[in-house]
Amino acid sequence: MSLVSDTPAWQTLTDLANTLSSTHMRELFAQDAQRAEKFTAQACGITLDYAKNRITQDVMQALVALANQQQVTSKRDAMFGGAIINNTEQRAVLHTALRNFSGKPVMVDGVDVMPDVLATQEKMRQLVNKIHSGEHKGYTGKAITDVVSIGIGGSFLGPKIMTEALKPYWYKGIKVHFVANVDGCHIADVLAERDIETTLFLMSSKSFTTQETLQNTLTAKDWFLQHGGSQTDIALHFMAISSNIKAATDFGIAEENIFPMWDWVGGRYSLWSAIGLPIALALGYEHYRALLDGAFAMDEHFQQAPLEQNLPVIMALLGVWYVNFFGAQSHVLLPYYHYLRGFPAYIQQLDMESNGKSVTTDNQTVDYATGPVIWGSEGTNGQHSFHQLIHQGQVLIPADFMLPLRVPHNIGPHHAMLASNCFAQTQALMQGKTFDEAKAELATKGLDTAELDALARHKVMPGNKPSNTLLFEQLDPKTLGALVALYEHKVFVQGAIWGVNSFDQWGVELGKVMGNEILDKLENATAPLSFDSSTNQLVERFRAAN
Ligand SMILES: O=P(O)(O)OC[C@H]1O[C@H](O)[C@H](O)[C@@H](O)[C@@H]1O
């Protein structure tokens, strides 16, 4: 198969991008009073206004033609149908089965996975209820008040960020804490504030081989044993979530305390599995279930809506448009909602670990970018920092703005102020400010002509900077579930267009192997060193200091 960059649909888009490069979005808005209406789509409590993009209807049609040419819908159906689409690991990709409430089976290798999925959800529900009711007690008979979730990557980001995003829904009486980094400062800080009698540790690791998680759990276990807990008490205070049941039991976790997951769930897609247990403990099972319901609703939308009205497809196509036809190297996420402040970091793993690839599924090296750098932080904070570069810098940075229309507080004018900032940023990015407008603003300042011209040059805002605005009625668990699934499917569609396997992550492996080799040299201070001279020197300096 030829690379997508050699296809007719790609050439059409290259030509359209050239044509459009001389047209400012101001003109596109001036030409069409219906522009916002034409470029708005809605689903699952989310409204996507994508009118402030460098697009025309011709561009959108050509992008949809690209999606059709790349067989996005049949690839989508293969994923939902349990086909082995992760071809380098020979695995199905079925995070969608974890929120499949259709009552229909999902087959992998001729076996319906749904009974195991539903049984695990029931086991989670029971544990959550036992902990919240105080029925599950610590070894001294006290109820559990704190949960420490230990995991990293997908076994950390989803649980932590979704828990944080749903703070208004937290169950009172339980606090959930997260430890990811192998940096001992992290676990030391979390343990220092815990009461051994009322703390439950959840070890989350799909593979059960991840260095950080194994070490942090060992440290937690030592702390437990040193502070009065016994080996037999461990069963009341340590549980695990893993697809590697044997490794978990070998590690000392009682089998009944292990929540299973499966190799057809990718780490960065695993919050819908028992990896989401910390979320369920923080919120209560009903709210956790609503999160899954929202994702299921988005799955249905993704499968059923025409591509032109399909939220994940539209967002994916706009991303491809900027990455491949305008050279955009990054994409910024700007949630205007404090509780959603971690969302950019979540999407960073989802997007960059999925599509940061160089070889297609049919083993060809690509000659085009497969994804931008994802970054961002909460609004309005970024406005007083990095937005300057988005407005006036020489790099193109498409943005996703996000705002809940209603918030769970009613504190003075805060929410209207927040919303006005969000909307104004999208407006300023699109519209910009011309030289003449800048000069007119300075007219009353008493400057001479040369001074006025010089200063006005600095105040010019080029505008024509693209953004999407995502509005939510409110960020309840169901809407959050839909939002996460929206981005998952966006990433899927982009991977389908670029022809890459979005579900492996070989790039993270080499660092792990080398890290173990270096650890060996750090722990054996006299072992000879044969790395490059820089690495040798770093090791020597560490040895000298320790
Ligand atoms: O859940 P685990 O097996 O411990 O894996 C944790 C994380 O580490 C790996 O290196 C991958 O890059 C991530 O995708 C994964 O989520």
The ligand as an SDF file (V2000), in Angstrom:
LIG
                    3D

 16 16  0  0  0  0  0  0  0  0999 V2000
    0.5110   -0.7110   34.0700 O   0  0  0  0  0  0  0  0  0  0  0  0
    1.9510   -0.9880   33.8450 P   0  0  0  0  0  0  0  0  0  0  0  0
    2.1800   -2.3140   33.1720 O   0  0  0  0  0  0  0  0  0  0  0  0
    2.7330   -0.8600   35.1230 O   0  0  0  0  0  0  0  0  0  0  0  0
    2.5060    0.0730   32.8420 O   0  0  0  0  0  0  0  0  0  0  0  0
    2.5760    1.4350   33.1380 C   0  0  0  0  0  0  0  0  0  0  0  0
    2.9810    2.2610   31.9360 C   0  0  0  0  0  0  0  0  0  0  0  0
    4.3210    1.9960   31.5970 O   0  0  0  0  0  0  0  0  0  0  0  0
    4.7220    1.6760   30.2900 C   0  0  0  0  0  0  0  0  0  0  0  0
    6.0520    1.9650   30.1680 O   0  0  0  0  0  0  0  0  0  0  0  0
    3.9240    2.3100   29.1680 C   0  0  0  0  0  0  0  0  0  0  0  0
    4.6440    3.2930   28.4830 O   0  0  0  0  0  0  0  0  0  0  0  0
    2.6030    2.8780   29.6010 C   0  0  0  0  0  0  0  0  0  0  0  0
    1.7120    2.8220   28.5020 O   0  0  0  0  0  0  0  0  0  0  0  0
    2.0350    2.1360   30.7660 C   0  0  0  0  0  0  0  0  0  0  0  0
    0.7820    2.6580   31.1010 O   0  0  0  0  0  0  0  0  0  0  0  0
  1  2  2  0
  2  3  1  0
  2  4  1  0
  2  5  1  0
  5  6  1  0
  6  7  1  0
  7  8  1  0
  7 15  1  0
  8  9  1  0
  9 10  1  0
  9 11  1  0
 11 12  1  0
 11 13  1  0
 13 14  1  0
 13 15  1  0
 15 16  1  0
M  END
$$$$
